[in-house]
Amino acid sequence: MGGLVQEMEGETSGVERRLPYNRLDGFTFKGVSMSPNFSEMESRARQLPREERARLAEILLESLAEVRAPAVETAWEAEIRARVAAYDRGELELIPAEETFARARKLAE
């Protein structure tokens, strides 16, 4: 994995890590030009406490997952219609929500 070697700041000062992207001018991420505000936001985000950085990362990753492909949406709509039709025909075994949640909690233990 290539990239820029950068010294980490804060509690791990002096430790080097290899970044998995090219950051030649401070505004390039995998060949995509970034606005000058990006460097400022990145710098400010790195100053957040660990828990807040983790939450920010989670929020940003979730925002990427919100982009859906039309083919996927079409397939889900067809699946929903098929399940509703099967329900209407009495072909599905229904499981009460309480039982489903109890099973999920048991699996999570």
PyMOL commands that set and color helices and strands:
alter all, ss='L'
color gray80, all
select helices_A, chain A and resi 10-12+36-46+50-65+70-88+97-108
alter helices_A, ss='H'
color red, helices_A
select strands_A, chain A and resi 5-7+16-18+28-29+32-33
alter strands_A, ss='S'
color yellow, strands_A
deselect
rebuild
show_as cartoon
